[in-house]
Amino acid sequence: MARKYHISFSMVDSLRRMCLGHTFSDVRLRSKKTPPCNDWLSSVYTPYHTIFCCHIFLQTIYFNRILVFIFSNIWNISFSISLRMRRHSISTKELDQMKNYYDVIVVGLGIFGASALWRLASKGKRVLGVDAGGPTHCFGSSHGSSRIFRRAYWEGEKYLPLLNHADTLWNELEAVAQRKLLFRTGGIFIGHSDSRVVKGSTRTAKLSQIKHSLLTADKVCRHVPAFNIPHNFEALYEPGAYAISACDARLTMLNEAVHQGVVTLFGESVVSVKNNGAGATLKTKNGNSYTAKSVIVTTGPWIAEQLLPEIKDYLETRKLPVYWFTPKTGSENIFSPENFPVFLYESSHGHLLYGVPSIVSNEPGVKIGFHNRQQIPTHPSWMEVQISQQSIEEISTIVSPLLPDLERLPARAKNCFYTMSKDESFLIGASTKLNSVYFASACSGHGFKFATAIGDALAHLVNGQDPSVSISEFSPTRFWN
């Protein structure tokens, strides 16, 4: 019906002038033929002029009726619209609520949250990501420049489907970034023959047909001259293992999400999540409120404090240090990513070390830390705590004979958080107390490599879809029995 009245004033005016102009033109043409005016001629031409004047008058009335019809209908339509707008007027408060309403809100933009944003970005949803810190803050569990990716997983083959999917998505992310995020160093996992690292890695590699080779102590020292391991030790070498440029990868996820329309908000601490109909409303420390159909919570060591106390009994936050050792002068080349693989080393006492070569210029030296030592139960905070000399001496005592071409004492050390579950596995699932709230936590010190797959699973869950890979193994329901 709207098209019926879609005519402009200029169109109407042009029509009127065209028709009236033609009439006057006709009169003028005939007037040129008119002899000098006299009574006889006037009596002759008067009826003719009267006819044309009536014609002009009638045309004017006709077009005026068109105009009256058009204007009256425009008025009726405008009046009707204005009445409807008045009936359904939106207050400033309601506009603010609409502005702060999203399909999905992701709370916590560490590696799990950033991955969820990246995977949600292509779903056509209105998405908000919120983090209490800045984009590159150095607290939590996701900071730093490097992490290990490996598939010959000593922790068990149950992780392998998720690892395979994660591997695919890490490669996809690198292709999207169009820059190097994955450094193909290979991985070597060292210990005595009955150690968890060697035995477990070998079992997973064989069962899952992961390319690998078993090396004696002599072969390890020949192939990777940086190592000096006991003669009764052996190792599994996985050529497909690699180092992830961790900080760059996470920032790439955030950048890709923002590029596709996701909104990110940093420096805003969420203090509560409450049910709101079928969705949830979030309140922040700054007094702001945000509402969403679905919420994803990935706040690492802070997850159970205020947001999801229902999983508090299954988690424990621990603080532990990470160290960087500088190669001795003249030995730099043997510790380059081309010559030095990512590694795990289990000592004869069961102490488990991990290590990564330097892959970015802003983090020089070989990164080394204990996985199962120097863990101190703690309350997560935004303050850096100094690492004790006793801890530094303990790790130096193990690293020095293992890697004699590194300086004995670390050049730098920094604390990191582990959010541990009771069985040192992950917690991924839906809240039992809050509507449409999903979470992923308890990396238990080995979750970063899974982040792309876990973020993808969370994106599927909030869209009402089954994840590409089953995550049932990581449901908190396993602790309910």
C-alpha positions as CSV (number, residue, x, y, z in Angstrom):
1,M,0.0,0.0,0.0
2,A,2.9,2.3,0.7
3,R,3.8,2.4,-3.0
4,K,0.4,3.8,-3.8
5,Y,1.3,7.1,-2.2
6,H,4.9,7.2,-3.2
7,I,4.8,10.4,-5.4
8,S,6.8,13.5,-4.7
9,F,5.6,17.1,-4.7
10,S,7.9,18.0,-7.6
11,M,6.3,15.3,-9.7
12,V,2.8,16.6,-9.1
13,D,4.0,20.2,-9.7
14,S,5.7,19.2,-13.0
15,L,2.5,17.5,-14.1
16,R,0.4,20.5,-13.3
17,R,2.7,22.9,-15.1
18,M,3.1,20.6,-18.1
19,C,-0.7,20.4,-18.6
20,L,-1.5,24.0,-17.8
21,G,1.5,25.1,-19.8
22,H,0.1,23.2,-22.8
23,T,-3.3,25.0,-22.4
24,F,-1.8,28.4,-22.1
25,S,0.5,27.7,-25.1
26,D,-2.6,26.7,-27.1
27,V,-4.3,30.0,-26.2
28,R,-1.2,31.9,-27.0
29,L,-0.9,30.2,-30.4
30,R,-4.5,31.1,-31.2
31,S,-4.0,34.6,-29.9
32,K,-1.3,35.2,-32.5
33,K,-3.9,34.7,-35.2
34,T,-6.2,37.1,-33.5
35,P,-6.7,40.5,-35.4
36,P,-6.7,43.8,-33.5
37,C,-9.3,43.8,-30.9
38,N,-12.8,45.2,-31.8
39,D,-16.3,44.4,-30.7
40,W,-17.1,42.2,-33.6
41,L,-14.0,40.2,-33.2
42,S,-14.6,40.0,-29.4
43,S,-18.0,38.7,-29.9
44,V,-16.6,36.1,-32.3
45,Y,-13.7,34.9,-30.0
46,T,-15.4,35.2,-26.6
47,P,-17.0,31.8,-26.7
48,Y,-13.7,30.2,-27.7
49,H,-11.8,31.8,-24.8
50,T,-14.6,30.9,-22.4
51,I,-14.3,27.3,-23.4
52,F,-10.5,27.2,-22.8
53,C,-10.8,29.1,-19.5
54,C,-13.3,26.6,-18.3
55,H,-10.9,23.8,-19.5
56,I,-8.1,25.4,-17.5
57,F,-10.3,25.7,-14.4
58,L,-11.4,22.1,-14.6
59,Q,-7.9,20.9,-15.0
60,T,-6.9,22.9,-12.0
61,I,-9.7,21.5,-9.9
62,Y,-8.7,18.0,-11.0
63,F,-5.1,18.3,-10.0
64,N,-6.0,20.0,-6.8
65,R,-8.1,17.0,-6.0
66,I,-5.1,14.7,-6.7
67,L,-3.0,16.9,-4.3
68,V,-5.7,16.9,-1.7
69,F,-6.0,13.1,-2.0
70,I,-2.2,12.6,-1.7
71,F,-1.7,15.0,1.1
72,S,-4.6,13.7,3.1
73,N,-3.3,10.1,2.8
74,I,0.3,11.2,3.7
75,W,-1.2,12.9,6.8
76,N,-3.2,9.9,7.7
77,I,-0.2,7.6,7.4
78,S,2.1,10.0,9.4
79,F,-0.5,10.4,12.1
80,S,-1.0,6.7,12.4
81,I,2.8,6.1,12.7
82,S,3.1,8.9,15.3
83,L,0.3,7.4,17.3
84,R,2.0,4.0,17.2
85,M,5.3,5.5,18.2
86,R,3.7,7.3,21.1
87,R,2.0,4.1,22.2
88,H,5.3,2.1,22.1
89,S,7.7,4.9,23.1
90,I,11.1,3.7,24.3
91,S,12.6,5.3,27.4
92,T,16.3,6.1,27.8
93,K,16.6,3.3,30.3
94,E,15.1,0.8,27.9
95,L,17.5,2.0,25.1
96,D,20.4,1.4,27.5
97,Q,19.2,-2.0,28.3
98,M,18.9,-2.8,24.6
99,K,22.4,-1.5,24.0
100,N,23.7,-3.9,26.8
101,Y,21.8,-6.9,25.5
102,Y,23.7,-9.7,23.7
103,D,23.1,-13.1,22.3
104,V,26.2,-14.4,24.1
105,I,28.6,-12.8,26.7
106,V,32.0,-14.4,27.4
107,V,33.4,-13.6,30.8
108,G,37.2,-14.0,31.0
109,L,39.3,-13.5,27.9
110,G,42.3,-15.8,28.6
111,I,43.0,-18.4,26.0
112,F,39.7,-20.3,26.5
113,G,37.6,-17.1,26.4
114,A,39.5,-15.7,23.4
115,S,39.0,-19.0,21.6
116,A,35.3,-19.0,22.3
117,L,35.0,-15.4,20.9
118,W,36.9,-16.4,17.8
119,R,34.7,-19.4,17.2
120,L,31.5,-17.4,17.9
121,A,32.4,-14.6,15.6
122,S,31.3,-16.4,12.5
123,K,28.0,-17.5,13.9
124,G,26.2,-14.2,13.2
125,K,25.5,-13.5,16.9
126,R,25.7,-10.3,18.9
127,V,28.6,-11.2,21.2
128,L,30.4,-9.4,24.0
129,G,33.7,-10.4,25.6
130,V,34.5,-9.0,29.1
131,D,37.8,-9.2,31.1
132,A,38.8,-7.7,34.4
133,G,42.4,-7.0,33.1
134,G,43.9,-5.6,29.9
135,P,44.4,-7.4,26.7
136,T,48.0,-8.4,27.6
137,H,47.9,-8.6,31.4
138,C,50.4,-10.9,33.0
139,F,48.2,-12.6,35.6
140,G,46.1,-15.7,35.4
141,S,47.2,-18.7,33.3
142,S,47.3,-17.5,29.7
143,H,50.2,-15.0,29.6
144,G,53.6,-15.7,28.3
145,S,55.0,-16.2,24.8
146,S,55.1,-20.0,24.4
147,R,53.2,-23.3,25.1
148,I,53.8,-26.9,24.1
149,F,51.5,-28.9,21.7
150,R,51.9,-32.7,21.7
151,R,49.7,-35.6,20.8
152,A,51.7,-38.6,22.2
153,Y,49.9,-37.7,25.4
154,W,51.2,-39.5,28.5
155,E,48.1,-38.4,30.4
156,G,46.0,-40.8,28.4
157,E,44.3,-41.5,25.1
158,K,41.0,-40.1,26.2
159,Y,42.4,-36.6,25.4
160,L,43.2,-37.6,21.8
161,P,39.9,-36.7,20.0
162,L,40.1,-33.2,21.5
163,L,43.8,-32.9,20.7
164,N,43.2,-33.8,17.1
165,H,40.5,-31.2,16.7
166,A,42.6,-28.6,18.5
167,D,45.5,-29.4,16.1
168,T,43.3,-28.7,13.1
169,L,42.1,-25.4,14.6
170,W,45.6,-24.2,15.6
171,N,46.6,-24.6,12.0
172,E,43.4,-22.8,10.8
173,L,44.2,-19.9,13.2
174,E,47.8,-19.7,11.8
175,A,46.4,-19.6,8.2
176,V,43.9,-16.8,9.2
177,A,46.7,-14.8,10.9
178,Q,48.9,-15.1,7.9
179,R,52.0,-15.2,10.1
180,K,53.9,-17.8,12.1
181,L,52.2,-18.9,15.2
182,L,53.3,-22.5,15.3
183,F,57.0,-23.5,15.5
184,R,57.6,-27.0,14.3
185,T,60.3,-28.0,16.8
186,G,59.2,-31.6,17.4
187,G,59.0,-32.9,21.0
188,I,61.1,-35.2,23.1
189,F,59.8,-36.8,26.3
190,I,62.5,-38.3,28.5
191,G,62.5,-40.6,31.6
192,H,63.4,-44.0,32.7
193,S,61.6,-46.8,30.9
194,D,58.9,-47.2,33.5
195,S,58.3,-43.5,34.0
196,R,54.8,-42.1,33.4
197,V,56.1,-39.8,30.7
198,V,57.9,-42.4,28.6
199,K,55.4,-45.3,29.3
200,G,52.3,-43.2,28.9
201,S,53.5,-41.3,25.8
202,T,54.5,-44.6,24.1
203,R,51.1,-46.2,24.9
204,T,49.1,-43.3,23.4
205,A,51.4,-43.0,20.3
206,K,51.1,-46.7,19.5
207,L,47.3,-47.0,20.1
208,S,46.6,-43.9,18.1
209,Q,49.3,-44.5,15.4
210,I,51.0,-41.2,16.1
211,K,54.3,-40.9,14.3
212,H,57.1,-41.4,16.8
213,S,60.5,-43.0,17.5
214,L,62.0,-44.4,20.7
215,L,65.5,-43.3,21.5
216,T,68.2,-44.6,23.9
217,A,70.1,-42.1,26.1
218,D,73.0,-42.2,23.6
219,K,70.8,-41.4,20.6
220,V,69.1,-38.5,22.5
221,C,72.5,-36.9,23.2
222,R,73.6,-37.4,19.6
223,H,70.4,-36.0,18.1
224,V,69.9,-33.2,20.6
225,P,73.4,-32.3,21.9
226,A,72.0,-29.9,24.4
227,F,70.9,-32.8,26.6
228,N,72.9,-34.8,29.1
229,I,70.7,-37.6,30.4
230,P,71.5,-40.7,32.5
231,H,72.5,-43.8,30.5
232,N,69.6,-45.8,31.8
233,F,67.0,-43.3,30.6
234,E,65.2,-43.3,27.2
235,A,62.9,-41.0,25.3
236,L,60.0,-40.9,22.9
237,Y,60.5,-38.4,20.0
238,E,57.3,-37.0,18.4
239,P,58.2,-35.1,15.2
240,G,54.7,-33.6,15.0
241,A,54.9,-31.7,18.3
242,Y,55.4,-28.0,18.2
243,A,55.6,-24.8,20.2
244,I,52.7,-22.3,20.1
245,S,53.4,-18.6,20.1
246,A,50.9,-18.2,23.0
247,C,50.4,-14.5,23.3
248,D,50.3,-13.9,19.6
249,A,47.8,-16.7,19.1
250,R,45.5,-15.3,21.8
251,L,45.7,-11.8,20.4
252,T,45.0,-13.1,16.9
253,M,41.8,-14.8,18.2
254,L,40.7,-11.5,19.8
255,N,41.6,-9.5,16.7
256,E,39.7,-11.9,14.4
257,A,36.6,-11.8,16.7
258,V,36.6,-8.0,16.8
259,H,37.1,-7.8,13.0
260,Q,33.9,-9.8,12.6
261,G,31.8,-7.6,14.9
262,V,32.4,-9.0,18.4
263,V,32.5,-6.3,21.1
264,T,35.3,-6.6,23.7
265,L,35.4,-4.8,27.1
266,F,38.6,-4.8,29.2
267,G,39.1,-3.5,32.8
268,E,35.5,-4.5,33.7
269,S,35.3,-7.1,36.5
270,V,32.1,-9.1,36.6
271,V,31.0,-9.7,40.2
272,S,27.7,-11.6,39.7
273,V,25.7,-13.7,37.3
274,K,22.0,-14.1,38.0
275,N,19.1,-15.7,36.2
276,N,17.0,-13.4,34.0
277,G,14.1,-15.3,32.4
278,A,15.7,-17.9,30.0
279,G,19.0,-16.0,30.0
280,A,21.2,-14.2,32.6
281,T,22.2,-10.8,33.8
282,L,25.7,-9.8,34.7
283,K,26.7,-7.1,37.2
284,T,30.1,-5.5,37.2
285,K,32.3,-3.9,39.8
286,N,31.8,-0.6,38.1
287,G,28.0,-0.8,38.5
288,N,27.2,-1.7,34.9
289,S,24.7,-4.4,33.9
290,Y,24.7,-6.7,30.8
291,T,22.1,-9.2,29.8
292,A,22.4,-12.2,27.4
293,K,20.6,-15.2,26.2
294,S,23.7,-17.3,27.0
295,V,26.9,-16.8,29.0
296,I,30.3,-18.5,28.9
297,V,32.5,-18.2,32.0
298,T,36.2,-18.8,31.5
299,T,37.8,-16.8,34.3
300,G,40.4,-19.4,35.3
301,P,41.4,-19.2,39.0
302,W,38.7,-16.6,39.7
303,I,35.8,-18.8,38.3
304,A,34.4,-20.2,41.6
305,E,34.9,-17.1,43.7
306,Q,31.7,-15.2,42.9
307,L,30.5,-16.5,39.5
308,L,30.2,-20.2,39.8
309,P,30.5,-21.3,43.5
310,E,28.7,-24.6,42.5
311,I,32.1,-26.0,41.2
312,K,34.2,-24.6,44.1
313,D,34.5,-28.0,45.8
314,Y,36.1,-29.5,42.7
315,L,38.8,-26.8,42.2
316,E,42.0,-25.6,43.9
317,T,44.1,-22.6,42.7
318,R,47.8,-23.1,43.0
319,K,50.7,-20.7,42.3
320,L,54.0,-21.9,40.8
321,P,57.0,-20.3,39.2
322,V,58.2,-20.4,35.6
323,Y,61.9,-19.8,34.8
324,W,64.0,-18.6,31.8
325,F,67.6,-19.9,31.5
326,T,70.1,-18.2,29.2
327,P,72.5,-20.3,27.0
328,K,76.1,-19.9,27.8
329,T,78.2,-17.9,25.4
330,G,78.9,-19.9,22.2
331,S,76.0,-22.4,22.9
332,E,73.1,-20.2,21.6
333,N,72.7,-22.3,18.4
334,I,72.1,-25.6,20.0
335,F,69.1,-24.1,21.9
336,S,67.5,-22.5,18.8
337,P,64.0,-23.8,17.8
338,E,65.6,-25.5,14.8
339,N,67.9,-27.6,17.0
340,F,66.1,-27.8,20.4
341,P,62.7,-29.5,20.7
342,V,60.0,-28.8,23.3
343,F,60.6,-31.4,26.0
344,L,59.3,-33.2,29.1
345,Y,61.7,-34.7,31.6
346,E,60.8,-36.9,34.5
347,S,63.6,-37.4,37.0
348,S,64.3,-40.6,38.9
349,H,62.4,-39.0,41.8
350,G,59.3,-38.4,39.7
351,H,59.9,-34.6,39.4
352,L,58.5,-33.5,36.0
353,L,60.1,-30.7,34.1
354,Y,58.8,-29.1,30.9
355,G,60.8,-26.8,28.5
356,V,60.4,-24.7,25.4
357,P,63.1,-23.0,23.3
358,S,62.9,-19.2,22.8
359,I,60.5,-18.6,19.8
360,V,60.0,-14.8,20.1
361,S,62.5,-12.0,20.7
362,N,60.8,-10.6,23.7
363,E,61.2,-13.8,25.7
364,P,64.8,-14.8,25.4
365,G,66.2,-18.0,26.9
366,V,64.9,-21.5,27.4
367,K,61.6,-21.5,29.3
368,I,61.6,-24.3,32.0
369,G,59.4,-25.1,34.9
370,F,58.2,-27.8,37.2
371,H,54.8,-29.3,36.4
372,N,54.3,-31.2,39.6
373,R,56.6,-29.3,42.1
374,Q,56.6,-25.9,43.7
375,Q,52.8,-25.7,43.6
376,I,51.5,-23.5,46.5
377,P,47.7,-23.4,47.2
378,T,46.8,-19.8,47.0
379,H,44.0,-17.2,46.5
380,P,44.2,-15.6,43.0
381,S,45.3,-11.9,43.1
382,W,46.5,-9.2,40.8
383,M,49.8,-8.8,42.7
384,E,53.2,-10.2,41.7
385,V,54.8,-12.2,44.4
386,Q,58.6,-12.6,44.6
387,I,59.9,-16.2,44.0
388,S,62.0,-17.6,46.8
389,Q,65.6,-18.4,46.5
390,Q,64.9,-21.9,47.7
391,S,62.7,-22.5,44.7
392,I,65.3,-21.1,42.3
393,E,68.0,-23.3,43.8
394,E,65.8,-26.4,43.6
395,I,65.1,-26.1,39.9
396,S,68.7,-25.1,39.1
397,T,70.0,-28.3,40.8
398,I,68.0,-30.4,38.3
399,V,68.5,-28.2,35.2
400,S,72.2,-27.7,35.5
401,P,73.3,-31.4,34.9
402,L,70.5,-32.0,32.4
403,L,71.3,-29.0,30.2
404,P,74.9,-28.1,31.1
405,D,75.2,-25.5,28.3
406,L,72.7,-23.2,30.1
407,E,73.7,-20.8,32.8
408,R,73.2,-22.4,36.2
409,L,70.8,-19.9,37.6
410,P,67.8,-18.5,35.7
411,A,67.9,-15.1,34.3
412,R,64.2,-14.4,35.0
413,A,61.4,-16.0,36.9
414,K,57.6,-15.3,37.1
415,N,54.6,-16.8,38.9
416,C,51.8,-18.6,37.0
417,F,48.5,-20.0,38.2
418,Y,47.3,-23.6,37.9
419,T,43.6,-24.2,38.5
420,M,43.6,-27.8,39.5
421,S,40.7,-30.3,39.6
422,K,40.6,-33.3,41.8
423,D,41.7,-35.6,39.0
424,E,43.9,-33.1,37.2
425,S,41.6,-33.0,34.2
426,F,39.2,-30.3,32.8
427,L,35.8,-29.1,33.9
428,I,33.6,-28.2,30.9
429,G,29.8,-28.1,31.0
430,A,26.6,-26.2,31.8
431,S,25.7,-24.7,35.2
432,T,23.1,-26.5,37.2
433,K,22.1,-23.3,39.0
434,L,22.1,-20.7,36.2
435,N,20.1,-20.7,33.0
436,S,22.1,-20.9,29.8
437,V,25.5,-20.5,31.5
438,Y,28.4,-22.6,30.4
439,F,31.9,-22.8,31.7
440,A,35.4,-24.2,31.1
441,S,38.0,-24.3,33.7
442,A,40.5,-26.4,35.6
443,C,43.2,-26.5,32.9
444,S,45.2,-28.3,35.6
445,G,48.4,-27.1,34.1
446,H,48.0,-28.7,30.6
447,G,44.9,-27.0,29.0
448,F,46.4,-24.4,26.7
449,K,47.1,-26.8,23.9
450,F,43.3,-27.8,23.9
451,A,42.1,-24.2,23.8
452,T,41.0,-24.0,20.2
453,A,38.9,-27.2,20.5
454,I,37.4,-26.1,23.9
455,G,36.5,-22.7,22.6
456,D,34.9,-24.3,19.6
457,A,32.9,-26.7,21.9
458,L,31.6,-23.8,24.0
459,A,30.5,-21.9,20.9
460,H,28.5,-25.0,19.8
461,L,26.9,-25.4,23.2
462,V,25.6,-21.8,23.4
463,N,24.1,-22.3,19.9
464,G,22.2,-25.3,21.1
465,Q,24.5,-27.7,19.1
466,D,26.5,-30.7,20.0
467,P,30.3,-30.0,20.0
468,S,32.3,-31.4,17.0
469,V,34.1,-33.6,19.5
470,S,32.5,-35.1,22.6
471,I,33.4,-33.4,25.9
472,S,31.5,-35.8,28.1
473,E,34.8,-37.0,29.7
474,F,35.2,-33.6,31.2
475,S,31.8,-33.0,32.7
476,P,31.8,-32.2,36.4
477,T,29.2,-34.9,36.9
478,R,32.0,-37.4,37.2
479,F,32.5,-36.0,40.8
480,W,28.9,-36.4,41.8
481,N,29.0,-40.1,42.5
